Amino acid sequence: MIRIAIVEDEQLYTERLEEFILRYQQESGYEFTIQKFSDGDQILLNYKGDYDIILMDIQMRFMDGMSAAEKIRQMDEEVIIMFITNMTQYALRGYEVQALDYMLKPVEYFPFTQKLGRAIERMYRRRDHYIAIPLEEGVQKLKISSIYYIECQGHRLIYQTKTGEFVSRGTMKALEELIDKYGFFRSNKGYLVNMKHVDGIKDNCCVIRGEKLLISRARRKAFMEALVKYMSEVVK
């Protein structure tokens, strides 16, 4: 369940954003809970860090969104903040409070879904998520962020992690569908790489902890684009 707060003093936009979120829920399969506030001071009242994403109007009657975001950042470094505004120059100040993005009014559905999807991707990368893999002797629970890469040898999946090597059975295709939203990408047919641990590119290989993993010619362009996108998200 993804927890979203809408902080907006215009009822029309509150209703539109809620409508967009519910529509996106049906299309994407994600589940959302929505809490609505009509001013920046309202969300700050008894703030407990209960939200994954905050959609924040900048210009509001009592406490503007920028001031509210500054106070929220003092209490919550992880929540994703996205500003809604009529004026670009206000939105650019969002970098001061580590805002992920901004939306210009009037907000349209398609760009909204692109930005919300991006926020969800970042949220999943930040969270500690786990995967349970079957081993011969039982089941091993792995922290996804601790996985360097997974190698496929037939129906054997070899997990290289911070805590050692684990060998499981399964298919790379099924695994890729399960964890690609956490920042993993296929460098070639046999390797599924965690972009978090890529130290660089050398000799048509991605380098992880000094080890070179081949990037196939067919996947090279897409891999580089995925890496640049991942790194730009991390920097922001």
Secondary structure by P-SEA (a helix, b strand, c coil): cbbbbbbcccaaaaaaaaaaaaaaaaaccccbbbbbbcccccccccccccccccccccccccccaaaaaaaaaaccccbbbbbbbccaaaaaaccccccccccccccccaaaaaaaaaaaaaaaaacbbbbbbbcccbbbbbccccccbbbbcccbbbbbcccbbbbbbccaaaaaaaccccccccccccccccccccccccccbbbcccbbbbbcccaaaaaaaaaaaaaaaaac
